[in-house]
Amino acid sequence: MTLEGKNVVLGVTGGIAAYKACELTSRLRKAGAQVYVILTKNACQFVAPLTFETLSNHPVVTDTFARPSTWEVEHIALAKRADVFVIAPATANILAKMAHGVADDMLSTTVLATRAPVLAAPAMNTGMWENAATQENVRLLSARGVRFIGPEGGFLACGDTGAGRMSEPAQIFDAIVETLLPRRNMEGLRVVVTAGPTVEKIDPVRYISNRSSGKMGYAIAEAAAKRGADVTLVTGPTRLDIPQGVKAVLIQSTQDLLEAMTACCPDADIVIQAAAPADFTPAAVADQKIKKQGDGDLVLTLRQTPDVAAQVGKMKRSGQTLVGFAAETNDVLQNAEGKLTKKNLDMIVANDVTAPGAGFDVDTNIVTFVTRNGKETLPCLPKRQVADELLDRVMKLRGSL
């Protein structure tokens, strides 16, 4: 693996984790990349510019108005030069600036001007990371295509324990390599992914559904397509755009989902069921809007919907890999392990939808991968990163078939 000919612009902001950016710079240089470092004023309080100049073999930029060594508008030149733009550590401050288009120093100005992929490795106090303002900024940036690496959980420099520790340089380096040299390890594979909720009609204007946003399934479909897979996304109603290069099958009810999966799955190499189909549906659907009847209560009779994952498991053929999701509120791992066997899955992804940062309609998730050989729990990560972690493990499973 070589990054010869690749240009990495590395923004370093003011936090104790700035020292880790030195190792990241060294790793990138050893791989052959050219690294151009931008330090914020506060970052200079933690690591001297000379350190990065020595490691990168390039001048370090700290001041928007410093006279450049060559005649060019430097923040524009750096923005255009970047094959990838990395900010590590990324403080709450720089994330807020990026989310709202503030350009008041060299780093914020340059990242606003770049058209390169942007990776951010957050590092901050747990309270700052979990603050609603920071989480909203992360949501905005994720929606615009910024990829987040971490943060990790653990003991922080401030003495707190929790999410907020910057990912290790090796992990950030791997994300940079993946961006610059995308993995195409799924070429030739046919992948079916399900996503979103189902809608079970009560009458022409009412229905039963759930809070699933579809974000996890859409992230998986996007990640698989970028790896070269032929992806079909079977999706319930969402507000999301279909990922580029992905074929979509739109469904409404759980019965629709079953029919779509019956048609799509026989030819699939990998089936990943991230949708949240309703378990119950009205036994009868009214032709007209149901009106109030005085002060009396309305009683709905519900019947169970088909167990789509179980039906897909019965259809499983040799060489096919089946992955399910278990969105639980209690006894998470016990319930997931039961479904693994009952539904004939190779792996199930378990999560507690009541946990902060996990579950429905958020941009992050906390999951445990459960297979017949063991369990592995990940920290709170952006769903796009969870998708890649999932696909890595799927491909490892297929390698052992």
C-alpha positions as CSV (number, residue, x, y, z in Angstrom):
1,M,0.0,0.0,0.0
2,T,1.4,3.4,-1.0
3,L,0.0,6.9,-0.9
4,E,2.6,8.3,-3.3
5,G,1.2,11.3,-5.2
6,K,-1.6,11.9,-2.6
7,N,-2.0,15.2,-0.8
8,V,-3.4,15.3,2.7
9,V,-4.3,18.6,4.3
10,L,-4.2,18.0,8.1
11,G,-6.0,20.5,10.4
12,V,-5.0,20.4,14.0
13,T,-7.1,22.2,16.6
14,G,-6.5,23.1,20.2
15,G,-6.8,20.1,22.4
16,I,-4.5,17.8,24.4
17,A,-5.0,15.1,21.7
18,A,-3.0,17.4,19.3
19,Y,0.1,15.3,20.1
20,K,-1.5,12.3,18.4
21,A,-1.6,14.3,15.1
22,C,2.2,14.1,15.2
23,E,2.1,10.3,14.9
24,L,-0.6,10.5,12.2
25,T,1.6,12.9,10.2
26,S,4.5,10.5,10.5
27,R,2.4,7.5,9.4
28,L,1.2,9.4,6.3
29,R,4.7,10.5,5.3
30,K,6.0,6.9,5.7
31,A,3.2,5.8,3.4
32,G,4.4,8.3,0.7
33,A,1.7,11.0,1.2
34,Q,2.5,14.7,1.1
35,V,1.1,16.3,4.3
36,Y,0.3,20.0,4.6
37,V,-0.5,21.0,8.2
38,I,-2.7,23.8,9.4
39,L,-2.5,24.7,13.1
40,T,-5.0,26.8,14.8
41,K,-3.7,29.4,17.3
42,N,-4.8,27.3,20.2
43,A,-3.2,24.2,18.7
44,C,0.1,26.0,18.9
45,Q,-0.2,26.0,22.6
46,F,-0.1,22.2,22.7
47,V,2.4,21.3,19.8
48,A,4.9,23.7,18.3
49,P,4.7,24.3,14.5
50,L,8.3,23.2,14.2
51,T,7.4,19.7,15.2
52,F,5.0,19.3,12.3
53,E,7.3,21.1,9.9
54,T,10.0,18.5,10.7
55,L,7.6,15.6,10.4
56,S,5.9,16.8,7.2
57,N,8.9,18.5,5.4
58,H,6.5,21.3,4.6
59,P,6.0,24.8,6.2
60,V,3.1,24.8,8.7
61,V,0.4,27.3,8.2
62,T,-1.0,29.1,11.2
63,D,-1.9,32.6,10.1
64,T,-4.4,33.6,7.4
65,F,-2.5,36.8,6.7
66,A,1.1,35.5,6.8
67,R,3.0,36.2,3.6
68,P,3.2,32.9,1.6
69,S,6.6,31.6,0.3
70,T,5.1,31.6,-3.2
71,W,2.5,34.1,-4.6
72,E,-0.8,32.4,-4.1
73,V,-3.9,32.8,-2.0
74,E,-2.8,30.1,0.5
75,H,-6.1,28.9,1.9
76,I,-7.5,28.5,-1.6
77,A,-4.3,26.8,-2.8
78,L,-4.4,24.3,0.1
79,A,-8.1,23.7,-0.4
80,K,-7.5,22.8,-4.1
81,R,-4.4,20.8,-3.3
82,A,-6.1,18.4,-0.9
83,D,-7.0,14.9,-2.0
84,V,-8.5,14.5,1.5
85,F,-8.9,17.1,4.3
86,V,-8.5,15.7,7.8
87,I,-9.1,17.5,11.1
88,A,-7.6,15.7,14.0
89,P,-8.3,16.5,16.7
90,A,-11.6,18.2,15.9
91,T,-12.8,20.3,18.8
92,A,-16.5,21.2,19.4
93,N,-15.5,24.7,18.3
94,I,-14.3,23.7,14.8
95,L,-17.3,21.4,14.3
96,A,-19.6,24.3,15.1
97,K,-17.8,26.6,12.6
98,M,-17.9,24.0,9.9
99,A,-21.6,23.3,10.5
100,H,-22.5,26.9,10.2
101,G,-20.1,28.2,7.6
102,V,-18.0,30.3,9.9
103,A,-14.6,31.2,8.4
104,D,-12.6,33.2,10.9
105,D,-9.2,31.6,10.8
106,M,-6.9,29.7,8.4
107,L,-8.4,26.3,9.2
108,S,-12.1,27.1,9.1
109,T,-11.5,29.2,5.9
110,T,-9.7,26.5,4.1
111,V,-12.0,23.6,5.0
112,L,-15.0,25.8,3.9
113,A,-13.3,26.3,0.5
114,T,-12.3,22.7,-0.2
115,R,-14.1,20.2,-2.4
116,A,-12.1,17.3,-1.1
117,P,-13.6,14.6,1.1
118,V,-13.5,15.8,4.8
119,L,-12.7,13.5,7.7
120,A,-13.0,14.6,11.3
121,A,-11.7,12.9,14.4
122,P,-13.5,14.6,17.4
123,A,-11.8,15.0,20.7
124,M,-13.5,16.8,23.7
125,N,-15.0,16.4,27.1
126,T,-17.9,13.9,27.3
127,G,-20.3,16.7,28.2
128,M,-19.3,18.7,25.3
129,W,-19.6,15.8,22.9
130,E,-23.0,14.8,24.2
131,N,-24.3,18.4,24.3
132,A,-27.3,18.8,22.0
133,A,-25.6,21.6,20.1
134,T,-22.6,19.4,19.2
135,Q,-24.8,16.4,18.3
136,E,-26.8,18.7,16.0
137,N,-23.6,20.0,14.4
138,V,-22.4,16.4,13.8
139,R,-25.8,15.5,12.3
140,L,-25.6,18.5,9.9
141,L,-22.0,17.7,8.9
142,S,-22.7,13.9,8.4
143,A,-25.6,14.8,6.2
144,R,-23.3,16.9,4.1
145,G,-20.8,14.1,3.7
146,V,-18.3,14.7,6.4
147,R,-17.1,11.4,7.8
148,F,-16.4,11.1,11.5
149,I,-13.8,8.8,13.0
150,G,-14.7,8.3,16.7
151,P,-14.7,9.6,19.3
152,E,-13.9,6.7,21.5
153,G,-15.0,6.0,25.0
154,G,-12.6,5.8,27.9
155,F,-10.6,7.9,30.5
156,L,-10.2,11.5,29.3
157,A,-7.4,13.9,30.1
158,C,-9.8,16.0,32.1
159,G,-10.4,13.1,34.4
160,D,-13.9,12.2,33.2
161,T,-14.7,8.8,31.7
162,G,-16.9,8.5,28.7
163,A,-17.1,9.3,25.0
164,G,-14.8,12.0,23.7
165,R,-11.3,10.5,23.4
166,M,-9.8,10.9,19.9
167,S,-9.4,7.8,17.9
168,E,-5.9,6.4,17.7
169,P,-3.7,7.6,14.8
170,A,-3.7,4.1,13.3
171,Q,-7.5,4.1,13.0
172,I,-7.5,7.6,11.5
173,F,-4.8,6.5,9.1
174,D,-6.9,3.6,8.0
175,A,-9.9,5.9,7.3
176,I,-7.7,8.1,5.2
177,V,-6.4,5.2,3.2
178,E,-9.9,4.0,2.6
179,T,-10.9,7.4,1.4
180,L,-7.9,7.8,-0.9
181,L,-7.8,4.2,-2.0
182,P,-11.4,2.9,-1.7
183,R,-11.8,-0.8,-0.9
184,R,-13.4,-2.7,-3.8
185,N,-13.6,-6.0,-1.9
186,M,-17.2,-6.5,-2.7
187,E,-17.1,-6.4,-6.5
188,G,-19.2,-9.1,-8.1
189,L,-21.3,-9.6,-5.0
190,R,-25.0,-9.0,-5.0
191,V,-26.2,-7.4,-1.8
192,V,-29.8,-6.9,-0.6
193,V,-30.2,-4.4,2.3
194,T,-33.5,-3.6,4.0
195,A,-34.1,-0.2,5.8
196,G,-36.7,1.9,7.4
197,P,-40.1,1.2,9.0
198,T,-43.2,-0.4,7.5
199,V,-46.6,1.2,7.5
200,E,-49.7,-0.8,8.4
201,K,-53.0,0.9,7.4
202,I,-55.9,1.3,9.8
203,D,-58.0,3.4,7.5
204,P,-57.3,5.8,4.5
205,V,-55.7,8.4,6.8
206,R,-54.2,6.4,9.8
207,Y,-51.6,3.7,10.2
208,I,-49.4,1.9,12.6
209,S,-45.6,2.4,12.2
210,N,-42.5,3.0,14.3
211,R,-39.7,5.5,14.7
212,S,-37.1,3.9,12.4
213,S,-35.5,6.6,10.2
214,G,-33.8,4.1,7.8
215,K,-30.4,5.8,8.4
216,M,-28.6,2.6,9.4
217,G,-29.8,0.6,6.4
218,Y,-29.1,3.4,4.0
219,A,-25.6,3.8,5.4
220,I,-25.0,0.0,4.9
221,A,-26.3,0.2,1.3
222,E,-24.1,3.2,0.5
223,A,-21.0,1.6,2.0
224,A,-21.5,-1.7,0.1
225,A,-22.0,0.2,-3.2
226,K,-18.8,2.1,-2.6
227,R,-17.0,-1.3,-2.2
228,G,-18.2,-2.3,-5.6
229,A,-21.2,-4.4,-4.7
230,D,-24.4,-4.6,-6.8
231,V,-26.8,-3.3,-4.1
232,T,-30.6,-3.5,-3.9
233,L,-32.1,-1.4,-1.1
234,V,-35.6,-2.6,0.0
235,T,-36.9,0.4,1.9
236,G,-40.0,1.5,3.8
237,P,-41.0,5.2,3.8
238,T,-38.2,7.5,4.8
239,R,-37.0,11.1,4.2
240,L,-33.6,9.9,2.9
241,D,-32.1,10.1,-0.6
242,I,-31.4,6.8,-2.2
243,P,-27.5,6.4,-2.2
244,Q,-25.7,6.8,-5.5
245,G,-25.4,3.6,-7.5
246,V,-28.0,1.7,-5.4
247,K,-31.2,0.2,-6.8
248,A,-34.3,0.8,-4.7
249,V,-37.4,-1.3,-4.1
250,L,-40.0,0.9,-2.3
251,I,-42.4,-0.9,0.1
252,Q,-45.1,0.1,2.6
253,S,-46.3,-2.8,4.7
254,T,-44.6,-5.8,6.2
255,Q,-46.4,-8.0,3.7
256,D,-44.9,-5.9,0.9
257,L,-41.5,-6.4,2.5
258,L,-41.9,-10.2,2.5
259,E,-42.9,-10.2,-1.1
260,A,-40.0,-8.0,-2.1
261,M,-37.5,-10.2,-0.2
262,T,-39.0,-13.3,-1.6
263,A,-38.2,-11.9,-5.1
264,C,-34.8,-10.3,-4.3
265,C,-33.1,-12.8,-2.0
266,P,-32.7,-16.0,-4.0
267,D,-30.0,-14.4,-6.2
268,A,-28.3,-12.4,-3.4
269,D,-24.9,-13.3,-2.0
270,I,-25.4,-11.2,1.1
271,V,-28.7,-10.1,2.8
272,I,-28.6,-7.5,5.5
273,Q,-31.9,-6.9,7.2
274,A,-31.8,-3.5,9.0
275,A,-35.4,-2.6,8.5
276,A,-37.8,-2.4,11.4
277,P,-41.0,-4.1,10.1
278,A,-44.1,-3.9,12.2
279,D,-44.9,-7.0,14.3
280,F,-48.7,-6.4,14.2
281,T,-51.1,-5.1,11.6
282,P,-54.9,-4.3,11.8
283,A,-57.0,-7.4,11.3
284,A,-59.3,-5.3,9.1
285,V,-58.7,-2.0,7.2
286,A,-61.6,0.4,7.1
287,D,-62.6,1.7,3.7
288,Q,-63.5,5.1,5.1
289,K,-62.0,7.3,7.9
290,I,-63.1,5.9,11.2
291,K,-65.1,8.5,13.1
292,K,-65.5,9.1,16.8
293,Q,-68.5,7.3,18.2
294,G,-69.6,9.5,21.1
295,D,-67.4,9.0,24.2
296,G,-66.7,5.3,23.5
297,D,-63.2,3.9,23.0
298,L,-62.1,2.5,19.7
299,V,-60.9,-1.1,19.9
300,L,-58.5,-2.3,17.2
301,T,-57.9,-6.0,16.6
302,L,-54.4,-6.7,15.6
303,R,-52.9,-9.8,14.0
304,Q,-49.3,-10.7,13.7
305,T,-47.4,-9.9,10.6
306,P,-45.2,-12.4,8.7
307,D,-41.8,-12.9,10.3
308,V,-39.8,-11.7,7.3
309,A,-36.3,-12.6,8.7
310,A,-37.5,-16.1,9.5
311,Q,-38.9,-16.6,6.0
312,V,-35.6,-15.3,4.5
313,G,-33.7,-17.8,6.8
314,K,-35.8,-20.7,5.4
315,M,-34.9,-19.7,1.9
316,K,-31.2,-19.5,2.7
317,R,-29.0,-21.2,0.1
318,S,-25.4,-22.5,0.3
319,G,-22.9,-19.7,0.1
320,Q,-25.3,-17.0,1.1
321,T,-24.6,-14.8,4.2
322,L,-27.6,-13.5,6.2
323,V,-27.3,-10.7,8.7
324,G,-30.1,-9.5,10.9
325,F,-30.7,-6.6,13.4
326,A,-32.2,-6.9,16.9
327,A,-33.5,-3.5,18.1
328,E,-34.3,-4.3,21.8
329,T,-35.2,-2.4,25.0
330,N,-34.3,-5.1,27.5
331,D,-32.3,-8.4,27.6
332,V,-30.6,-7.2,24.4
333,L,-28.0,-9.9,24.0
334,Q,-30.2,-12.7,25.2
335,N,-32.9,-11.8,22.7
336,A,-30.4,-11.3,19.9
337,E,-28.8,-14.7,20.5
338,G,-32.2,-16.4,20.3
339,K,-33.0,-14.7,17.0
340,L,-29.6,-15.7,15.6
341,T,-30.5,-19.4,15.7
342,K,-34.3,-19.1,15.2
343,K,-33.9,-17.1,12.0
344,N,-30.9,-19.0,10.6
345,L,-28.6,-16.0,10.6
346,D,-24.8,-15.9,10.3
347,M,-24.7,-12.7,12.3
348,I,-27.0,-10.4,14.2
349,V,-26.4,-6.8,15.1
350,A,-27.9,-6.0,18.5
351,N,-28.6,-2.6,20.0
352,D,-30.5,-1.1,22.8
353,V,-32.7,1.5,21.2
354,T,-33.2,3.3,24.6
355,A,-29.5,4.0,25.0
356,P,-28.3,7.6,24.4
357,G,-26.7,7.8,21.0
358,A,-28.2,4.5,19.7
359,G,-31.4,3.4,18.1
360,F,-33.9,5.2,16.0
361,D,-33.6,8.5,14.2
362,V,-30.1,9.4,15.4
363,D,-26.8,9.6,13.4
364,T,-24.8,7.3,15.7
365,N,-25.3,3.8,17.0
366,I,-23.9,1.5,19.7
367,V,-24.0,-2.1,18.5
368,T,-22.9,-5.6,19.4
369,F,-22.0,-8.0,16.6
370,V,-23.2,-11.5,17.6
371,T,-22.1,-14.6,15.8
372,R,-22.0,-18.3,16.7
373,N,-18.4,-17.8,17.6
374,G,-18.8,-14.9,20.0
375,K,-19.7,-11.2,20.6
376,E,-18.0,-7.9,19.9
377,T,-19.3,-4.5,21.1
378,L,-18.4,-1.3,19.4
379,P,-18.4,2.2,21.1
380,C,-20.8,4.9,20.0
381,L,-19.9,5.5,16.4
382,P,-21.5,7.3,13.4
383,K,-23.8,5.0,11.5
384,R,-21.7,5.2,8.4
385,Q,-18.7,4.0,10.3
386,V,-20.8,1.2,11.9
387,A,-21.8,0.2,8.3
388,D,-18.1,-0.2,7.4
389,E,-17.4,-2.2,10.5
390,L,-20.3,-4.4,9.8
391,L,-19.2,-5.1,6.2
392,D,-15.7,-5.8,7.3
393,R,-17.0,-8.6,9.5
394,V,-19.4,-9.9,6.9
395,M,-16.5,-10.3,4.5
396,K,-14.5,-12.0,7.2
397,L,-17.4,-14.4,7.7
398,R,-17.6,-15.1,4.0
399,G,-13.9,-15.8,3.9
400,S,-14.4,-18.6,6.5
401,L,-17.3,-20.2,4.6
